[in-house]
Amino acid sequence: MPGGLLTAQTVMTCPHGGTVVAIPNSPQVSMAGAPAVYATDTYLVAGCPFAPVAPQPCTSVQWQVASQTGSGGGAAALTLDSVGFCYGATGALQGMVLIQATQSLVTGT
């Protein structure tokens, strides 16, 4: 699978340095003990300092491009090649998710 799977322990941030937290819906595949994450899971952003005019920090993530080859329970798996966008509380687009690091060992559960 190109790019390697993302897990709940993958380090991801919003473009302003806030931490993206993945909340897996159903951990079917794990990598080094961490559940793989999918486009349909919940993603929250914590600690985004972005406030250009009015406070509008990043609060959530929506994935636009997921893996075309891997899936879990019908949902597309996320890889290093996936593209996600951060949104503020009012739905304003804030920028792309930055994927910092991931795991490479895959095990089934």
N, CA, C and O atoms as a Tinker XYZ file with bonds, in Angstrom:
   436  protein
     1  N      0.838000   -1.169000    0.000000    73     2
     2  CA     0.000000    0.000000    0.000000    64     1     3
     3  C      0.886000    1.236000    0.000000    63     2     4     5
     4  O      1.729000    1.374000    0.887000    81     3
     5  N      0.729000    2.133000   -0.953000    73     3     6
     6  CA     1.582000    3.308000   -1.035000    64     5     7
     7  C      1.476000    4.174000    0.210000    63     6     8     9
     8  O      0.388000    4.358000    0.756000    81     7
     9  N      2.585000    4.693000    0.646000    73     7    10
    10  CA     2.585000    5.681000    1.716000    64     9    11
    11  C      2.525000    5.169000    3.131000    63    10    12    13
    12  O      2.849000    5.928000    4.045000    81    11
    13  N      2.133000    3.935000    3.378000    73    11    14
    14  CA     2.038000    3.421000    4.735000    64    13    15
    15  C      0.760000    3.871000    5.428000    63    14    16    17
    16  O      0.340000    5.019000    5.285000    81    15
    17  N      0.146000    2.966000    6.178000    73    15    18
    18  CA    -1.102000    3.271000    6.870000    64    17    19
    19  C     -0.909000    4.239000    8.026000    63    18    20    21
    20  O      0.132000    4.248000    8.683000    81    19
    21  N     -1.926000    5.049000    8.262000    73    19    22
    22  CA    -1.943000    5.935000    9.427000    64    21    23
    23  C     -2.639000    5.210000   10.566000    63    22    24    25
    24  O     -3.528000    4.389000   10.339000    81    23
    25  N     -2.229000    5.517000   11.800000    73    23    26
    26  CA    -2.840000    4.926000   12.990000    64    25    27
    27  C     -3.287000    6.025000   13.939000    63    26    28    29
    28  O     -3.064000    7.211000   13.696000    81    27
    29  N     -3.922000    5.604000   15.024000    73    27    30
    30  CA    -4.353000    6.552000   16.053000    64    29    31
    31  C     -3.144000    7.227000   16.717000    63    30    32    33
    32  O     -3.295000    8.260000   17.368000    81    31
    33  N     -1.946000    6.646000   16.555000    73    31    34
    34  CA    -0.740000    7.245000   17.133000    64    33    35
    35  C      0.066000    8.060000   16.133000    63    34    36    37
    36  O      1.106000    8.616000   16.490000    81    35
    37  N     -0.394000    8.142000   14.884000    73    35    38
    38  CA     0.302000    8.950000   13.886000    64    37    39
    39  C      0.292000   10.406000   14.334000    63    38    40    41
    40  O     -0.741000   10.915000   14.771000    81    39
    41  N      1.421000   11.068000   14.230000    73    39    42
    42  CA     1.517000   12.478000   14.606000    64    41    43
    43  C      1.035000   13.325000   13.432000    63    42    44    45
    44  O      1.641000   13.335000   12.361000    81    43
    45  N     -0.076000   14.039000   13.661000    73    43    46
    46  CA    -0.654000   14.922000   12.646000    64    45    47
    47  C     -0.960000   16.261000   13.292000    63    46    48    49
    48  O     -1.326000   16.329000   14.466000    81    47
    49  N     -0.806000   17.335000   12.507000    73    47    50
    50  CA    -1.103000   18.665000   13.017000    64    49    51
    51  C     -1.908000   19.460000   11.996000    63    50    52    53
    52  O     -1.950000   19.127000   10.811000    81    51
    53  N     -2.542000   20.512000   12.485000    73    51    54
    54  CA    -3.154000   21.473000   11.574000    64    53    55
    55  C     -2.012000   22.361000   11.071000    63    54    56    57
    56  O     -0.907000   22.281000   11.608000    81    55
    57  N     -2.242000   23.202000   10.061000    73    55    58
    58  CA    -1.138000   24.027000    9.540000    64    57    59
    59  C     -0.609000   25.056000   10.534000    63    58    60    61
    60  O      0.426000   25.674000   10.286000    81    59
    61  N     -1.304000   25.249000   11.657000    73    59    62
    62  CA    -0.900000   26.250000   12.647000    64    61    63
    63  C     -0.256000   25.627000   13.877000    63    62    64    65
    64  O      0.116000   26.338000   14.810000    81    63
    65  N     -0.120000   24.290000   13.883000    73    63    66
    66  CA     0.557000   23.617000   14.987000    64    65    67
    67  C     -0.353000   22.928000   15.979000    63    66    68    69
    68  O      0.140000   22.332000   16.937000    81    67
    69  N     -1.673000   22.984000   15.789000    73    67    70
    70  CA    -2.596000   22.263000   16.666000    64    69    71
    71  C     -2.472000   20.771000   16.424000    63    70    72    73
    72  O     -2.091000   20.353000   15.331000    81    71
    73  N     -2.784000   19.972000   17.413000    73    71    74
    74  CA    -2.668000   18.521000   17.326000    64    73    75
    75  C     -3.954000   17.896000   16.802000    63    74    76    77
    76  O     -5.032000   18.141000   17.345000    81    75
    77  N     -3.844000   17.080000   15.739000    73    75    78
    78  CA    -4.989000   16.342000   15.216000    64    77    79
    79  C     -5.081000   15.031000   15.998000    63    78    80    81
    80  O     -4.124000   14.259000   16.056000    81    79
    81  N     -6.248000   14.797000   16.595000    73    79    82
    82  CA    -6.487000   13.596000   17.386000    64    81    83
    83  C     -7.474000   12.708000   16.637000    63    82    84    85
    84  O     -8.599000   13.122000   16.356000    81    83
    85  N     -7.050000   11.482000   16.314000    73    83    86
    86  CA    -7.909000   10.518000   15.627000    64    85    87
    87  C     -8.664000    9.697000   16.656000    63    86    88    89
    88  O     -8.087000    9.226000   17.636000    81    87
    89  N     -9.974000    9.527000   16.424000    73    87    90
    90  CA   -10.810000    8.708000   17.290000    64    89    91
    91  C    -11.391000    7.587000   16.418000    63    90    92    93
    92  O    -12.415000    7.783000   15.763000    81    91
    93  N    -10.735000    6.400000   16.405000    73    91    94
    94  CA   -11.183000    5.309000   15.548000    64    93    95
    95  C    -12.577000    4.811000   15.934000    63    94    96    97
    96  O    -12.899000    4.693000   17.116000    81    95
    97  N    -13.400000    4.521000   14.921000    73    95    98
    98  CA   -14.744000    3.985000   15.154000    64    97    99
    99  C    -14.707000    2.508000   15.494000    63    98   100   101
   100  O    -15.431000    2.058000   16.382000    81    99
   101  N    -13.868000    1.742000   14.796000    73    99   102
   102  CA   -13.752000    0.316000   15.093000    64   101   103
   103  C    -12.367000   -0.166000   14.689000    63   102   104   105
   104  O    -12.084000   -0.326000   13.502000    81   103
   105  N    -11.502000   -0.397000   15.672000    73   103   106
   106  CA   -10.121000   -0.817000   15.388000    64   105   107
   107  C    -10.033000   -2.251000   14.884000    63   106   108   109
   108  O     -9.956000   -3.184000   15.684000    81   107
   109  N    -10.045000   -2.440000   13.552000    73   107   110
   110  CA    -9.986000   -3.774000   12.955000    64   109   111
   111  C     -8.566000   -4.176000   12.590000    63   110   112   113
   112  O     -8.239000   -5.363000   12.600000    81   111
   113  N     -7.732000   -3.221000   12.274000    73   111   114
   114  CA    -6.345000   -3.487000   11.912000    64   113   115
   115  C     -5.477000   -2.648000   12.833000    63   114   116   117
   116  O     -5.779000   -1.483000   13.094000    81   115
   117  N     -4.393000   -3.244000   13.327000    73   115   118
   118  CA    -3.496000   -2.459000   14.167000    64   117   119
   119  C     -2.079000   -2.537000   13.628000    63   118   120   121
   120  O     -1.692000   -3.499000   12.965000    81   119
   121  N     -1.325000   -1.506000   13.931000    73   119   122
   122  CA     0.077000   -1.421000   13.534000    64   121   123
   123  C      0.872000   -1.063000   14.773000    63   122   124   125
   124  O      0.687000    0.011000   15.345000    81   123
   125  N      1.752000   -1.951000   15.189000    73   123   126
   126  CA     2.560000   -1.754000   16.390000    64   125   127
   127  C      1.676000   -1.414000   17.591000    63   126   128   129
   128  O      2.044000   -0.588000   18.425000    81   127
   129  N      0.501000   -2.062000   17.673000    73   127   130
   130  CA    -0.386000   -1.889000   18.812000    64   129   131
   131  C     -1.366000   -0.732000   18.719000    63   130   132   133
   132  O     -2.186000   -0.557000   19.621000    81   131
   133  N     -1.308000    0.057000   17.665000    73   131   134
   134  CA    -2.218000    1.197000   17.507000    64   133   135
   135  C     -3.224000    0.896000   16.393000    63   134   136   137
   136  O     -2.839000    0.378000   15.344000    81   135
   137  N     -4.511000    1.214000   16.603000    73   135   138
   138  CA    -5.501000    0.948000   15.557000    64   137   139
   139  C     -5.274000    1.809000   14.317000    63   138   140   141
   140  O     -4.946000    2.991000   14.418000    81   139
   141  N     -5.455000    1.192000   13.139000    73   139   142
   142  CA    -5.407000    1.949000   11.883000    64   141   143
   143  C     -6.594000    2.904000   11.865000    63   142   144   145
   144  O     -7.610000    2.643000   12.509000    81   143
   145  N     -6.472000    4.014000   11.129000    73   143   146
   146  CA    -7.559000    4.991000   11.047000    64   145   147
   147  C     -8.089000    5.070000    9.619000    63   146   148   149
   148  O     -7.380000    4.794000    8.652000    81   147
   149  N     -9.350000    5.453000    9.523000    73   147   150
   150  CA   -10.067000    5.467000    8.256000    64   149   151
   151  C    -10.707000    6.831000    8.028000    63   150   152   153
   152  O    -10.859000    7.618000    8.962000    81   151
   153  N    -11.077000    7.102000    6.794000    73   151   154
   154  CA   -11.663000    8.391000    6.431000    64   153   155
   155  C    -12.949000    8.675000    7.195000    63   154   156   157
   156  O    -13.294000    9.838000    7.406000    81   155
   157  N    -13.666000    7.632000    7.614000    73   155   158
   158  CA   -14.938000    7.814000    8.312000    64   157   159
   159  C    -14.798000    7.972000    9.822000    63   158   160   161
   160  O    -15.796000    8.208000   10.503000    81   159
   161  N    -13.585000    7.849000   10.365000    73   159   162
   162  CA   -13.366000    8.050000   11.794000    64   161   163
   163  C    -13.529000    9.530000   12.141000    63   162   164   165
   164  O    -13.647000   10.380000   11.259000    81   163
   165  N    -13.534000    9.818000   13.439000    73   163   166
   166  CA   -13.655000   11.201000   13.908000    64   165   167
   167  C    -12.264000   11.781000   14.139000    63   166   168   169
   168  O    -11.390000   11.118000   14.699000    81   167
   169  N    -12.066000   13.023000   13.702000    73   167   170
   170  CA   -10.784000   13.712000   13.862000    64   169   171
   171  C    -11.048000   15.094000   14.458000    63   170   172   173
   172  O    -11.794000   15.894000   13.893000    81   171
   173  N    -10.431000   15.358000   15.600000    73   171   174
   174  CA   -10.566000   16.652000   16.263000    64   173   175
   175  C     -9.210000   17.331000   16.298000    63   174   176   177
   176  O     -8.173000   16.669000   16.250000    81   175
   177  N     -9.220000   18.654000   16.381000    73   175   178
   178  CA    -7.978000   19.415000   16.473000    64   177   179
   179  C     -7.945000   20.099000   17.838000    63   178   180   181
   180  O     -8.893000   20.783000   18.222000    81   179
   181  N     -6.849000   19.907000   18.561000    73   179   182
   182  CA    -6.679000   20.510000   19.883000    64   181   183
   183  C     -5.508000   21.483000   19.866000    63   182   184   185
   184  O     -4.462000   21.195000   19.284000    81   183
   185  N     -5.682000   22.614000   20.493000    73   183   186
   186  CA    -4.586000   23.560000   20.678000    64   185   187
   187  C     -4.195000   24.376000   19.470000    63   186   188   189
   188  O     -3.059000   24.844000   19.400000    81   187
   189  N     -5.095000   24.568000   18.505000    73   187   190
   190  CA    -4.765000   25.406000   17.344000    64   189   191
   191  C     -4.763000   26.873000   17.770000    63   190   192   193
   192  O     -5.758000   27.358000   18.309000    81   191
   193  N     -3.660000   27.584000   17.535000    73   191   194
   194  CA    -3.569000   28.984000   17.958000    64   193   195
   195  C     -4.065000   29.990000   16.912000    63   194   196   197
   196  O     -4.003000   31.195000   17.152000    81   195
   197  N     -4.558000   29.519000   15.753000    73   195   198
   198  CA    -4.899000   30.403000   14.639000    64   197   199
   199  C     -6.037000   31.350000   14.993000    63   198   200   201
   200  O     -7.121000   30.906000   15.371000    81   199
   201  N     -5.797000   32.650000   14.874000    73   199   202
   202  CA    -6.808000   33.679000   15.133000    64   201   203
   203  C     -6.428000   34.959000   14.391000    63   202   204   205
   204  O     -5.969000   35.914000   15.016000    81   203
   205  N     -6.616000   34.997000   13.035000    73   203   206
   206  CA    -6.172000   36.162000   12.268000    64   205   207
   207  C     -6.913000   37.453000   12.600000    63   206   208   209
   208  O     -6.271000   38.479000   12.822000    81   207
   209  N     -8.241000   37.432000   12.640000    73   207   210
   210  CA    -9.034000   38.618000   12.966000    64   209   211
   211  C     -9.941000   38.290000   14.143000    63   210   212   213
   212  O     -9.870000   38.927000   15.195000    81   211
   213  N    -10.779000   37.305000   13.956000    73   211   214
   214  CA   -11.632000   36.812000   15.032000    64   213   215
   215  C    -11.157000   35.405000   15.375000    63   214   216   217
   216  O    -10.640000   34.699000   14.509000    81   215
   217  N    -11.325000   34.992000   16.621000    73   215   218
   218  CA   -10.880000   33.631000   16.958000    64   217   219
   219  C    -11.540000   32.589000   16.066000    63   218   220   221
   220  O    -12.765000   32.471000   16.053000    81   219
   221  N    -10.752000   31.843000   15.330000    73   219   222
   222  CA   -11.237000   30.822000   14.419000    64   221   223
   223  C    -10.227000   29.680000   14.344000    63   222   224   225
   224  O     -9.738000   29.367000   13.259000    81   223
   225  N     -9.904000   29.050000   15.477000    73   223   226
   226  CA    -8.933000   27.946000   15.426000    64   225   227
   227  C     -9.512000   26.732000   14.720000    63   226   228   229
   228  O    -10.729000   26.584000   14.606000    81   227
   229  N     -8.631000   25.874000   14.252000    73   227   230
   230  CA    -9.050000   24.614000   13.646000    64   229   231
   231  C     -9.695000   23.753000   14.726000    63   230   232   233
   232  O     -9.213000   23.705000   15.858000    81   231
   233  N    -10.794000   23.069000   14.371000    73   231   234
   234  CA   -11.481000   22.216000   15.337000    64   233   235
   235  C    -11.729000   20.809000   14.832000    63   234   236   237
   236  O    -11.901000   19.893000   15.637000    81   235
   237  N    -11.754000   20.608000   13.503000    73   235   238
   238  CA   -12.055000   19.282000   12.968000    64   237   239
   239  C    -11.338000   19.065000   11.641000    63   238   240   241
   240  O    -10.788000   19.992000   11.048000    81   239
   241  N    -11.362000   17.803000   11.191000    73   239   242
   242  CA   -10.701000   17.411000    9.941000    64   241   243
   243  C    -11.674000   16.601000    9.099000    63   242   244   245
   244  O    -12.424000   15.777000    9.622000    81   243
   245  N    -11.658000   16.839000    7.797000    73   243   246
   246  CA   -12.381000   16.004000    6.839000    64   245   247
   247  C    -11.373000   15.539000    5.803000    63   246   248   249
   248  O    -10.598000   16.338000    5.277000    81   247
   249  N    -11.386000   14.243000    5.512000    73   247   250
   250  CA   -10.443000   13.658000    4.559000    64   249   251
   251  C    -11.055000   13.654000    3.176000    63   250   252   253
   252  O    -12.188000   13.208000    2.995000    81   251
   253  N    -10.309000   14.152000    2.191000    73   251   254
   254  CA   -10.769000   14.231000    0.813000    64   253   255
   255  C    -10.201000   13.105000   -0.040000    63   254   256   257
   256  O    -10.875000   12.619000   -0.949000    81   255
   257  N     -8.965000   12.681000    0.243000    73   255   258
   258  CA    -8.319000   11.630000   -0.530000    64   257   259
   259  C     -7.808000   10.578000    0.447000    63   258   260   261
   260  O     -6.957000   10.858000    1.290000    81   259
   261  N     -8.339000    9.368000    0.321000    73   259   262
   262  CA    -7.900000    8.252000    1.152000    64   261   263
   263  C     -7.302000    7.187000    0.244000    63   262   264   265
   264  O     -7.216000    7.378000   -0.969000    81   263
   265  N     -6.893000    6.075000    0.820000    73   263   266
   266  CA    -6.307000    4.989000    0.043000    64   265   267
   267  C     -7.323000    4.405000   -0.921000    63   266   268   269
   268  O     -8.496000    4.253000   -0.580000    81   267
   269  N     -6.878000    4.081000   -2.113000    73   267   270
   270  CA    -7.735000    3.432000   -3.097000    64   269   271
   271  C     -7.638000    1.912000   -2.997000    63   270   272   273
   272  O     -8.405000    1.199000   -3.644000    81   271
   273  N     -6.691000    1.406000   -2.181000    73   271   274
   274  CA    -6.463000   -0.036000   -2.143000    64   273   275
   275  C     -6.814000   -0.692000   -0.819000    63   274   276   277
   276  O     -7.166000   -1.872000   -0.812000    81   275
   277  N     -6.736000    0.009000    0.293000    73   275   278
   278  CA    -6.986000   -0.598000    1.591000    64   277   279
   279  C     -8.271000   -0.092000    2.199000    63   278   280   281
   280  O     -8.653000    1.063000    2.006000    81   279
   281  N     -8.943000   -0.971000    2.942000    73   279   282
   282  CA   -10.160000   -0.542000    3.610000    64   281   283
   283  C    -10.388000   -1.386000    4.844000    63   282   284   285
   284  O     -9.777000   -2.440000    5.017000    81   283
   285  N    -11.268000   -0.914000    5.690000    73   283   286
   286  CA   -11.652000   -1.644000    6.885000    64   285   287
   287  C    -13.130000   -1.430000    7.112000    63   286   288   289
   288  O    -13.569000   -0.303000    7.344000    81   287
   289  N    -13.888000   -2.482000    7.049000    73   287   290
   290  CA   -15.315000   -2.366000    7.264000    64   289   291
   291  C    -15.997000   -1.488000    6.228000    63   290   292   293
   292  O    -17.010000   -0.860000    6.533000    81   291
   293  N    -15.469000   -1.428000    5.013000    73   291   294
   294  CA   -16.071000   -0.621000    3.954000    64   293   295
   295  C    -15.566000    0.802000    3.894000    63   294   296   297
   296  O    -15.904000    1.530000    2.960000    81   295
   297  N    -14.765000    1.223000    4.860000    73   295   298
   298  CA   -14.229000    2.591000    4.873000    64   297   299
   299  C    -12.823000    2.604000    4.289000    63   298   300   301
   300  O    -12.068000    1.647000    4.456000    81   299
   301  N    -12.476000    3.678000    3.611000    73   299   302
   302  CA   -11.146000    3.815000    3.018000    64   301   303
   303  C    -10.109000    4.087000    4.107000    63   302   304   305
   304  O    -10.292000    4.957000    4.958000    81   303
   305  N     -9.016000    3.322000    4.061000    73   303   306
   306  CA    -7.915000    3.519000    5.004000    64   305   307
   307  C     -7.173000    4.805000    4.663000    63   306   308   309
   308  O     -7.198000    5.258000    3.519000    81   307
   309  N     -6.519000    5.386000    5.650000    73   307   310
   310  CA    -5.709000    6.581000    5.427000    64   309   311
   311  C     -4.245000    6.193000    5.364000    63   310   312   313
   312  O     -3.788000    5.333000    6.117000    81   311
   313  N     -3.503000    6.835000    4.456000    73   311   314
   314  CA    -2.069000    6.602000    4.296000    64   313   315
   315  C     -1.343000    7.941000    4.317000    63   314   316   317
   316  O     -1.965000    8.999000    4.415000    81   315
   317  N     -0.016000    7.878000    4.222000    73   315   318
   318  CA     0.771000    9.117000    4.139000    64   317   319
   319  C      0.390000    9.943000    2.918000    63   318   320   321
   320  O      0.632000   11.150000    2.893000    81   319
   321  N     -0.202000    9.313000    1.905000    73   319   322
   322  CA    -0.606000   10.016000    0.691000    64   321   323
   323  C     -1.994000   10.640000    0.789000    63   322   324   325
   324  O     -2.414000   11.351000   -0.124000    81   323
   325  N     -2.714000   10.388000    1.883000    73   323   326
   326  CA    -4.066000   10.918000    2.053000    64   325   327
   327  C     -4.038000   12.432000    2.217000    63   326   328   329
   328  O     -3.047000   13.001000    2.676000    81   327
   329  N     -5.140000   13.079000    1.835000    73   327   330
   330  CA    -5.261000   14.538000    1.943000    64   329   331
   331  C     -6.459000   14.867000    2.818000    63   330   332   333
   332  O     -7.592000   14.497000    2.511000    81   331
   333  N     -6.190000   15.569000    3.914000    73   331   334
   334  CA    -7.251000   16.002000    4.812000    64   333   335
   335  C     -7.204000   17.506000    4.983000    63   334   336   337
   336  O     -6.141000   18.122000    4.899000    81   335
   337  N     -8.376000   18.096000    5.227000    73   335   338
   338  CA    -8.462000   19.540000    5.421000    64   337   339
   339  C     -8.989000   19.854000    6.812000    63   338   340   341
   340  O     -9.894000   19.185000    7.310000    81   339
   341  N     -8.413000   20.884000    7.436000    73   339   342
   342  CA    -8.834000   21.350000    8.752000    64   341   343
   343  C     -9.898000   22.425000    8.573000    63   342   344   345
   344  O     -9.826000   23.248000    7.661000    81   343
   345  N    -10.893000   22.401000    9.470000    73   343   346
   346  CA   -11.980000   23.370000    9.441000    64   345   347
   347  C    -12.150000   24.001000   10.808000    63   346   348   349
   348  O    -11.892000   23.369000   11.833000    81   347
   349  N    -12.587000   25.255000   10.818000    73   347   350
   350  CA   -12.902000   25.944000   12.060000    64   349   351
   351  C    -14.312000   25.588000   12.500000    63   350   352   353
   352  O    -15.022000   24.874000   11.791000    81   351
   353  N    -14.726000   26.082000   13.670000    73   351   354
   354  CA   -16.040000   25.769000   14.230000    64   353   355
   355  C    -17.187000   26.235000   13.332000    63   354   356   357
   356  O    -18.268000   25.646000   13.360000    81   355
   357  N    -16.965000   27.282000   12.537000    73   355   358
   358  CA   -18.018000   27.780000   11.646000    64   357   359
   359  C    -17.988000   27.104000   10.281000    63   358   360   361
   360  O    -18.777000   27.449000    9.400000    81   359
   361  N    -17.086000   26.146000   10.099000    73   359   362
   362  CA   -16.965000   25.444000    8.828000    64   361   363
   363  C    -15.983000   26.081000    7.863000    63   362   364   365
   364  O    -15.876000   25.653000    6.714000    81   363
   365  N    -15.261000   27.102000    8.318000    73   363   366
   366  CA   -14.284000   27.779000    7.461000    64   365   367
   367  C    -13.075000   26.869000    7.223000    63   366   368   369
   368  O    -12.513000   26.312000    8.166000    81   367
   369  N    -12.682000   26.725000    5.955000    73   367   370
   370  CA   -11.503000   25.945000    5.595000    64   369   371
   371  C    -10.264000   26.656000    6.113000    63   370   372   373
   372  O    -10.077000   27.847000    5.863000    81   371
   373  N     -9.402000   25.918000    6.848000    73   371   374
   374  CA    -8.226000   26.516000    7.474000    64   373   375
   375  C     -6.908000   26.065000    6.854000    63   374   376   377
   376  O     -5.881000   26.708000    7.067000    81   375
   377  N     -6.917000   24.970000    6.088000    73   375   378
   378  CA    -5.684000   24.466000    5.487000    64   377   379
   379  C     -5.604000   22.956000    5.568000    63   378   380   381
   380  O     -6.516000   22.303000    6.076000    81   379
   381  N     -4.508000   22.400000    5.063000    73   379   382
   382  CA    -4.318000   20.948000    5.001000    64   381   383
   383  C     -3.712000   20.382000    6.280000    63   382   384   385
   384  O     -2.952000   21.050000    6.981000    81   383
   385  N     -4.071000   19.124000    6.564000    73   383   386
   386  CA    -3.465000   18.381000    7.662000    64   385   387
   387  C     -2.018000   18.084000    7.291000    63   386   388   389
   388  O     -1.726000   17.733000    6.148000    81   387
   389  N     -1.119000   18.221000    8.250000    73   387   390
   390  CA     0.287000   17.881000    8.063000    64   389   391
   391  C      0.548000   16.571000    8.795000    63   390   392   393
   392  O      0.370000   16.482000   10.009000    81   391
   393  N      0.972000   15.556000    8.046000    73   391   394
   394  CA     1.260000   14.243000    8.627000    64   393   395
   395  C      2.752000   14.198000    8.917000    63   394   396   397
   396  O      3.576000   14.303000    8.008000    81   395
   397  N      3.095000   14.039000   10.199000    73   395   398
   398  CA     4.486000   14.117000   10.636000    64   397   399
   399  C      5.183000   12.762000   10.669000    63   398   400   401
   400  O      6.331000   12.650000   10.238000    81   399
   401  N      4.502000   11.725000   11.177000    73   399   402
   402  CA     5.139000   10.417000   11.346000    64   401   403
   403  C      4.080000    9.341000   11.427000    63   402   404   405
   404  O      2.945000    9.613000   11.817000    81   403
   405  N      4.443000    8.101000   11.058000    73   403   406
   406  CA     3.516000    6.971000   11.119000    64   405   407
   407  C      4.282000    5.692000   11.385000    63   406   408   409
   408  O      5.509000    5.705000   11.484000    81   407
   409  N      3.554000    4.575000   11.502000    73   407   410
   410  CA     4.129000    3.252000   11.735000    64   409   411
   411  C      4.210000    2.493000   10.420000    63   410   412   413
   412  O      3.582000    2.894000    9.439000    81   411
   413  N      4.971000    1.407000   10.380000    73   411   414
   414  CA     5.059000    0.620000    9.156000    64   413   415
   415  C      4.699000   -0.857000    9.335000    63   414   416   417
   416  O      4.497000   -1.547000    8.336000    81   415
   417  N      4.609000   -1.370000   10.568000    73   415   418
   418  CA     4.308000   -2.774000   10.829000    64   417   419
   419  C      2.795000   -2.952000   10.952000    63   418   420   421
   420  O      2.166000   -2.285000   11.773000    81   419
   421  N      2.194000   -3.847000   10.145000    73   419   422
   422  CA     0.753000   -4.070000   10.151000    64   421   423
   423  C      0.449000   -5.452000   10.710000    63   422   424   425
   424  O      1.083000   -6.439000   10.336000    81   423
   425  N     -0.547000   -5.515000   11.629000    73   423   426
   426  CA    -1.020000   -6.796000   12.147000    64   425   427
   427  C     -2.539000   -6.793000   12.173000    63   426   428   429
   428  O     -3.147000   -5.744000   12.386000    81   427
   429  N     -3.158000   -7.936000   11.961000    73   427   430
   430  CA    -4.618000   -8.041000   12.011000    64   429   431
   431  C     -5.078000   -8.336000   13.429000    63   430   432   433
   432  O     -4.361000   -8.959000   14.211000    81   431
   433  N     -6.310000   -7.869000   13.757000    73   431   434
   434  CA    -6.869000   -8.157000   15.079000    64   433   435
   435  C     -8.145000   -8.936000   14.953000    63   434   436
   436  O     -8.765000   -9.273000   15.961000    81   435
